[in-house]
Amino acid sequence: MKKNQNLNERDYGDLVGLNKAETADKFGKEQVHIWRRSYDIPPPNGESLKDVVNRVSPYFTETIQPHILNKKNVLIAAHGNSLRAIMIKVGMYKPEEISSIELPTGSPLCLDYQNGELIEHYYLD
């Protein structure tokens, strides 16, 4: 087992510790929606999803991908936005699509590779 901070959840900056109602009261509902669902607009003092992709991608390429290329099974346990970043990195989704993707909690997502190329993805029940 290997832990790495590059797979940590997105840093929401000044929104951390506030619930949805508090963030809407403080910054406005529309602005909070932009921060949470846009790809490249970060909340104040936080990360955008693009920032997360930039953080996760080198770790994926250097640490995870070599195992995949060596035909090893890899289990990645991470937070939703880190997993979304991986989905973008491996080409499952484009940045403009990812904000509409819902990841079910506790349902493993399987990615099947052949010759180093992603050929199929599916959820296990």
Beta strands, then each sheet from edge to edge (+ up, - down):
strand 1: 109-114
strand 2: 117-123
sheet 1: 1+ 2-
end
